Amino acid sequence: MKLIAPSSTRSPKSSKKPINNLPMPEMTSAATVSASASDVALRAYYTYQNQGAGHGYDVDHWHAAEAELNAENGHSQE
């Protein structure tokens, strides 16, 4: 891998841009927000524990937990 030295013609401060011109995120109601990653992780962990803590099913547990939480919150599968 070739390392690239920083350019000496540019001062470190010139690469920083002000953040005050960034667009504001759209506000959404609680009904349109999907389950948070921490909620999904916790549900997937409980499923993992309840099924005997067997390895190799982490993705299955994650997708099942995500689907369950979204169904509980009234969201359709995307």
Phi and psi in radians as a Rosetta constraint file:
Dihedral C 1 N 2 CA 2 C 2 CIRCULARHARMONIC -1.597 0.35
Dihedral N 2 CA 2 C 2 N 3 CIRCULARHARMONIC 2.242 0.35
Dihedral C 2 N 3 CA 3 C 3 CIRCULARHARMONIC -1.508 0.35
Dihedral N 3 CA 3 C 3 N 4 CIRCULARHARMONIC 2.463 0.35
Dihedral C 3 N 4 CA 4 C 4 CIRCULARHARMONIC -1.954 0.35
Dihedral N 4 CA 4 C 4 N 5 CIRCULARHARMONIC 2.169 0.35
Dihedral C 4 N 5 CA 5 C 5 CIRCULARHARMONIC -1.307 0.35
Dihedral N 5 CA 5 C 5 N 6 CIRCULARHARMONIC 2.547 0.35
Dihedral C 5 N 6 CA 6 C 6 CIRCULARHARMONIC -1.135 0.35
Dihedral N 6 CA 6 C 6 N 7 CIRCULARHARMONIC 2.590 0.35
Dihedral C 6 N 7 CA 7 C 7 CIRCULARHARMONIC -1.192 0.35
Dihedral N 7 CA 7 C 7 N 8 CIRCULARHARMONIC 2.337 0.35
Dihedral C 7 N 8 CA 8 C 8 CIRCULARHARMONIC -1.501 0.35
Dihedral N 8 CA 8 C 8 N 9 CIRCULARHARMONIC -0.129 0.35
Dihedral C 8 N 9 CA 9 C 9 CIRCULARHARMONIC -1.494 0.35
Dihedral N 9 CA 9 C 9 N 10 CIRCULARHARMONIC -0.196 0.35
Dihedral C 9 N 10 CA 10 C 10 CIRCULARHARMONIC -1.973 0.35
Dihedral N 10 CA 10 C 10 N 11 CIRCULARHARMONIC 2.301 0.35
Dihedral C 10 N 11 CA 11 C 11 CIRCULARHARMONIC -1.390 0.35
Dihedral N 11 CA 11 C 11 N 12 CIRCULARHARMONIC 2.652 0.35
Dihedral C 11 N 12 CA 12 C 12 CIRCULARHARMONIC -1.026 0.35
Dihedral N 12 CA 12 C 12 N 13 CIRCULARHARMONIC -0.533 0.35
Dihedral C 12 N 13 CA 13 C 13 CIRCULARHARMONIC -1.280 0.35
Dihedral N 13 CA 13 C 13 N 14 CIRCULARHARMONIC -0.425 0.35
Dihedral C 13 N 14 CA 14 C 14 CIRCULARHARMONIC -1.234 0.35
Dihedral N 14 CA 14 C 14 N 15 CIRCULARHARMONIC -0.332 0.35
Dihedral C 14 N 15 CA 15 C 15 CIRCULARHARMONIC -1.447 0.35
Dihedral N 15 CA 15 C 15 N 16 CIRCULARHARMONIC -0.232 0.35
Dihedral C 15 N 16 CA 16 C 16 CIRCULARHARMONIC -1.498 0.35
Dihedral N 16 CA 16 C 16 N 17 CIRCULARHARMONIC 2.303 0.35
Dihedral C 16 N 17 CA 17 C 17 CIRCULARHARMONIC -1.978 0.35
Dihedral N 17 CA 17 C 17 N 18 CIRCULARHARMONIC 2.562 0.35
Dihedral C 17 N 18 CA 18 C 18 CIRCULARHARMONIC -1.159 0.35
Dihedral N 18 CA 18 C 18 N 19 CIRCULARHARMONIC 2.546 0.35
Dihedral C 18 N 19 CA 19 C 19 CIRCULARHARMONIC -1.706 0.35
Dihedral N 19 CA 19 C 19 N 20 CIRCULARHARMONIC -0.003 0.35
Dihedral C 19 N 20 CA 20 C 20 CIRCULARHARMONIC -1.259 0.35
Dihedral N 20 CA 20 C 20 N 21 CIRCULARHARMONIC -0.155 0.35
Dihedral C 20 N 21 CA 21 C 21 CIRCULARHARMONIC -1.801 0.35
Dihedral N 21 CA 21 C 21 N 22 CIRCULARHARMONIC 0.218 0.35
Dihedral C 21 N 22 CA 22 C 22 CIRCULARHARMONIC -1.318 0.35
Dihedral N 22 CA 22 C 22 N 23 CIRCULARHARMONIC 2.526 0.35
Dihedral C 22 N 23 CA 23 C 23 CIRCULARHARMONIC -1.198 0.35
Dihedral N 23 CA 23 C 23 N 24 CIRCULARHARMONIC 2.557 0.35
Dihedral C 23 N 24 CA 24 C 24 CIRCULARHARMONIC -1.365 0.35
Dihedral N 24 CA 24 C 24 N 25 CIRCULARHARMONIC 2.441 0.35
Dihedral C 24 N 25 CA 25 C 25 CIRCULARHARMONIC -1.187 0.35
Dihedral N 25 CA 25 C 25 N 26 CIRCULARHARMONIC 2.627 0.35
Dihedral C 25 N 26 CA 26 C 26 CIRCULARHARMONIC -1.261 0.35
Dihedral N 26 CA 26 C 26 N 27 CIRCULARHARMONIC 2.432 0.35
Dihedral C 26 N 27 CA 27 C 27 CIRCULARHARMONIC -1.419 0.35
Dihedral N 27 CA 27 C 27 N 28 CIRCULARHARMONIC 2.362 0.35
Dihedral C 27 N 28 CA 28 C 28 CIRCULARHARMONIC -2.129 0.35
Dihedral N 28 CA 28 C 28 N 29 CIRCULARHARMONIC 2.646 0.35
Dihedral C 28 N 29 CA 29 C 29 CIRCULARHARMONIC -1.365 0.35
Dihedral N 29 CA 29 C 29 N 30 CIRCULARHARMONIC 2.832 0.35
Dihedral C 29 N 30 CA 30 C 30 CIRCULARHARMONIC -1.084 0.35
Dihedral N 30 CA 30 C 30 N 31 CIRCULARHARMONIC -0.439 0.35
Dihedral C 30 N 31 CA 31 C 31 CIRCULARHARMONIC -1.261 0.35
Dihedral N 31 CA 31 C 31 N 32 CIRCULARHARMONIC -0.350 0.35
Dihedral C 31 N 32 CA 32 C 32 CIRCULARHARMONIC -1.760 0.35
Dihedral N 32 CA 32 C 32 N 33 CIRCULARHARMONIC -0.060 0.35
Dihedral C 32 N 33 CA 33 C 33 CIRCULARHARMONIC -1.547 0.35
Dihedral N 33 CA 33 C 33 N 34 CIRCULARHARMONIC 2.242 0.35
Dihedral C 33 N 34 CA 34 C 34 CIRCULARHARMONIC -1.304 0.35
Dihedral N 34 CA 34 C 34 N 35 CIRCULARHARMONIC 2.978 0.35
Dihedral C 34 N 35 CA 35 C 35 CIRCULARHARMONIC -1.054 0.35
Dihedral N 35 CA 35 C 35 N 36 CIRCULARHARMONIC 2.482 0.35
Dihedral C 35 N 36 CA 36 C 36 CIRCULARHARMONIC -1.289 0.35
Dihedral N 36 CA 36 C 36 N 37 CIRCULARHARMONIC 2.773 0.35
Dihedral C 36 N 37 CA 37 C 37 CIRCULARHARMONIC -1.080 0.35
Dihedral N 37 CA 37 C 37 N 38 CIRCULARHARMONIC -0.622 0.35
Dihedral C 37 N 38 CA 38 C 38 CIRCULARHARMONIC -1.211 0.35
Dihedral N 38 CA 38 C 38 N 39 CIRCULARHARMONIC -0.623 0.35
Dihedral C 38 N 39 CA 39 C 39 CIRCULARHARMONIC -1.154 0.35
Dihedral N 39 CA 39 C 39 N 40 CIRCULARHARMONIC -0.735 0.35
Dihedral C 39 N 40 CA 40 C 40 CIRCULARHARMONIC -1.142 0.35
Dihedral N 40 CA 40 C 40 N 41 CIRCULARHARMONIC -0.752 0.35
Dihedral C 40 N 41 CA 41 C 41 CIRCULARHARMONIC -1.067 0.35
Dihedral N 41 CA 41 C 41 N 42 CIRCULARHARMONIC -0.742 0.35
Dihedral C 41 N 42 CA 42 C 42 CIRCULARHARMONIC -1.149 0.35
Dihedral N 42 CA 42 C 42 N 43 CIRCULARHARMONIC -0.763 0.35
Dihedral C 42 N 43 CA 43 C 43 CIRCULARHARMONIC -1.118 0.35
Dihedral N 43 CA 43 C 43 N 44 CIRCULARHARMONIC -0.737 0.35
Dihedral C 43 N 44 CA 44 C 44 CIRCULARHARMONIC -1.117 0.35
Dihedral N 44 CA 44 C 44 N 45 CIRCULARHARMONIC -0.667 0.35
Dihedral C 44 N 45 CA 45 C 45 CIRCULARHARMONIC -1.130 0.35
Dihedral N 45 CA 45 C 45 N 46 CIRCULARHARMONIC -0.760 0.35
Dihedral C 45 N 46 CA 46 C 46 CIRCULARHARMONIC -1.094 0.35
Dihedral N 46 CA 46 C 46 N 47 CIRCULARHARMONIC -0.683 0.35
Dihedral C 46 N 47 CA 47 C 47 CIRCULARHARMONIC -1.101 0.35
Dihedral N 47 CA 47 C 47 N 48 CIRCULARHARMONIC -0.774 0.35
Dihedral C 47 N 48 CA 48 C 48 CIRCULARHARMONIC -0.984 0.35
Dihedral N 48 CA 48 C 48 N 49 CIRCULARHARMONIC -0.831 0.35
Dihedral C 48 N 49 CA 49 C 49 CIRCULARHARMONIC -1.148 0.35
Dihedral N 49 CA 49 C 49 N 50 CIRCULARHARMONIC -0.762 0.35
Dihedral C 49 N 50 CA 50 C 50 CIRCULARHARMONIC -1.193 0.35
Dihedral N 50 CA 50 C 50 N 51 CIRCULARHARMONIC -0.384 0.35
Dihedral C 50 N 51 CA 51 C 51 CIRCULARHARMONIC -1.710 0.35
Dihedral N 51 CA 51 C 51 N 52 CIRCULARHARMONIC 0.334 0.35
Dihedral C 51 N 52 CA 52 C 52 CIRCULARHARMONIC 1.596 0.35
Dihedral N 52 CA 52 C 52 N 53 CIRCULARHARMONIC 0.218 0.35
Dihedral C 52 N 53 CA 53 C 53 CIRCULARHARMONIC 1.005 0.35
Dihedral N 53 CA 53 C 53 N 54 CIRCULARHARMONIC 0.647 0.35
Dihedral C 53 N 54 CA 54 C 54 CIRCULARHARMONIC -1.370 0.35
Dihedral N 54 CA 54 C 54 N 55 CIRCULARHARMONIC 2.421 0.35
Dihedral C 54 N 55 CA 55 C 55 CIRCULARHARMONIC -1.450 0.35
Dihedral N 55 CA 55 C 55 N 56 CIRCULARHARMONIC 2.713 0.35
Dihedral C 55 N 56 CA 56 C 56 CIRCULARHARMONIC 1.762 0.35
Dihedral N 56 CA 56 C 56 N 57 CIRCULARHARMONIC 0.030 0.35
Dihedral C 56 N 57 CA 57 C 57 CIRCULARHARMONIC -2.096 0.35
Dihedral N 57 CA 57 C 57 N 58 CIRCULARHARMONIC 0.351 0.35
Dihedral C 57 N 58 CA 58 C 58 CIRCULARHARMONIC -1.064 0.35
Dihedral N 58 CA 58 C 58 N 59 CIRCULARHARMONIC -0.729 0.35
Dihedral C 58 N 59 CA 59 C 59 CIRCULARHARMONIC -1.189 0.35
Dihedral N 59 CA 59 C 59 N 60 CIRCULARHARMONIC -0.712 0.35
Dihedral C 59 N 60 CA 60 C 60 CIRCULARHARMONIC -1.062 0.35
Dihedral N 60 CA 60 C 60 N 61 CIRCULARHARMONIC -0.778 0.35
Dihedral C 60 N 61 CA 61 C 61 CIRCULARHARMONIC -1.109 0.35
Dihedral N 61 CA 61 C 61 N 62 CIRCULARHARMONIC -0.702 0.35
Dihedral C 61 N 62 CA 62 C 62 CIRCULARHARMONIC -1.103 0.35
Dihedral N 62 CA 62 C 62 N 63 CIRCULARHARMONIC -0.850 0.35
Dihedral C 62 N 63 CA 63 C 63 CIRCULARHARMONIC -1.155 0.35
Dihedral N 63 CA 63 C 63 N 64 CIRCULARHARMONIC -0.666 0.35
Dihedral C 63 N 64 CA 64 C 64 CIRCULARHARMONIC -1.139 0.35
Dihedral N 64 CA 64 C 64 N 65 CIRCULARHARMONIC -0.768 0.35
Dihedral C 64 N 65 CA 65 C 65 CIRCULARHARMONIC -1.107 0.35
Dihedral N 65 CA 65 C 65 N 66 CIRCULARHARMONIC -0.723 0.35
Dihedral C 65 N 66 CA 66 C 66 CIRCULARHARMONIC -1.107 0.35
Dihedral N 66 CA 66 C 66 N 67 CIRCULARHARMONIC -0.764 0.35
Dihedral C 66 N 67 CA 67 C 67 CIRCULARHARMONIC -1.134 0.35
Dihedral N 67 CA 67 C 67 N 68 CIRCULARHARMONIC -0.732 0.35
Dihedral C 67 N 68 CA 68 C 68 CIRCULARHARMONIC -1.095 0.35
Dihedral N 68 CA 68 C 68 N 69 CIRCULARHARMONIC -0.836 0.35
Dihedral C 68 N 69 CA 69 C 69 CIRCULARHARMONIC -1.128 0.35
Dihedral N 69 CA 69 C 69 N 70 CIRCULARHARMONIC -0.720 0.35
Dihedral C 69 N 70 CA 70 C 70 CIRCULARHARMONIC -1.154 0.35
Dihedral N 70 CA 70 C 70 N 71 CIRCULARHARMONIC -0.652 0.35
Dihedral C 70 N 71 CA 71 C 71 CIRCULARHARMONIC -1.153 0.35
Dihedral N 71 CA 71 C 71 N 72 CIRCULARHARMONIC -0.710 0.35
Dihedral C 71 N 72 CA 72 C 72 CIRCULARHARMONIC -1.108 0.35
Dihedral N 72 CA 72 C 72 N 73 CIRCULARHARMONIC -0.559 0.35
Dihedral C 72 N 73 CA 73 C 73 CIRCULARHARMONIC -1.588 0.35
Dihedral N 73 CA 73 C 73 N 74 CIRCULARHARMONIC 0.067 0.35
Dihedral C 73 N 74 CA 74 C 74 CIRCULARHARMONIC 1.424 0.35
Dihedral N 74 CA 74 C 74 N 75 CIRCULARHARMONIC 0.391 0.35
Dihedral C 74 N 75 CA 75 C 75 CIRCULARHARMONIC -1.722 0.35
Dihedral N 75 CA 75 C 75 N 76 CIRCULARHARMONIC 2.568 0.35
Dihedral C 75 N 76 CA 76 C 76 CIRCULARHARMONIC -1.525 0.35
Dihedral N 76 CA 76 C 76 N 77 CIRCULARHARMONIC 2.828 0.35
Dihedral C 76 N 77 CA 77 C 77 CIRCULARHARMONIC -1.189 0.35
Dihedral N 77 CA 77 C 77 N 78 CIRCULARHARMONIC 2.392 0.35
